[in-house]
Amino acid sequence: MTMSPHKNLLAALEQLRASHGASAFRDAVRILNRERLHGKEREPRKKFSWSMYRKLYHLQNGICPLCSGVMPFLKGKVEIDHRDPNRHDFNSVQNLQLTHRDCNRRKSSKSIYALSKETGKTVREILD
């Protein structure tokens, strides 16, 4: 039985970490994540209509899920965020949330390693 390419990469990452240390491992995880984010099986990104912004705003009662602050309903101040950017149906309403633009940018700039430390999940759990 052959392993999937994803499992092969995870095994290679574990070997890399053991032989080259955590720094090389973090770099390799970033590359793996970048490849997953740009995979062919995922829906292409799209611009959302203003009605989708309104729908999410009302579903969330105008509250940013990342900081729990009240959001102004103004273009340029809010953004639609994908809760899980690796889902196959990532443009579904269940995978979207409206956030402050700044909150979304802070969230997006975190590495998988930092997210692992913050959430207590292993890198494998985050990638799966």
C-alpha positions, -999 to 999 in steps of 0.1 A, spaced: 0 0 0 14 34 -10 12 65 12 -6 96 0 17 125 -10 5 144 21 15 115 44 49 112 26 55 149 32 46 146 69 70 117 73 97 136 55 91 166 78 94 144 109 127 131 96 139 167 88 131 178 123 149 149 139 180 154 117 182 191 112 164 207 141 133 229 147 143 258 125 146 237 93 114 220 104 95 253 107 107 263 72 96 230 57 62 233 73 58 268 59 65 254 24 41 225 29 14 249 40 20 271 10 17 242 -13 -16 230 4 -30 265 2 -24 266 -36 -35 230 -43 -55 223 -74 -83 205 -55 -94 237 -37 -120 262 -50 -104 293 -64 -106 325 -43 -133 349 -53 -144 384 -45 -175 383 -24 -206 404 -30 -216 431 -6 -247 410 2 -224 382 15 -208 408 38 -243 419 50 -254 382 56 -223 375 77 -226 407 96 -262 399 106 -253 362 114 -226 375 138 -247 403 152 -220 428 141 -193 412 164 -158 403 152 -152 366 162 -114 372 166 -115 401 191 -152 401 202 -154 438 193 -182 456 175 -175 460 138 -183 491 117 -202 480 86 -179 500 62 -160 488 32 -123 487 39 -129 482 76 -141 446 75 -130 415 56 -143 381 50 -120 355 66 -119 317 58 -120 298 91 -102 269 75 -84 279 43 -77 243 35 -113 231 32 -125 219 -2 -156 240 1 -139 270 17 -163 296 1 -193 281 20 -210 303 46 -201 278 73 -164 284 66 -166 322 64 -166 349 91 -166 386 89 -138 402 108 -121 436 114 -96 440 86 -67 444 112 -78 413 131 -78 392 100 -44 405 90 -29 396 124 -44 362 122 -31 355 87 4 365 96 9 337 122 30 307 112 17 272 117 44 267 144 32 298 163 -5 286 159 5 252 172 21 268 203 -9 291 208 -36 264 204 -18 235 220 -24 214 188 4 196 171 15 207 136 0 175 122 -34 183 138 -33 218 123 -24 205 88 -50 177 89 
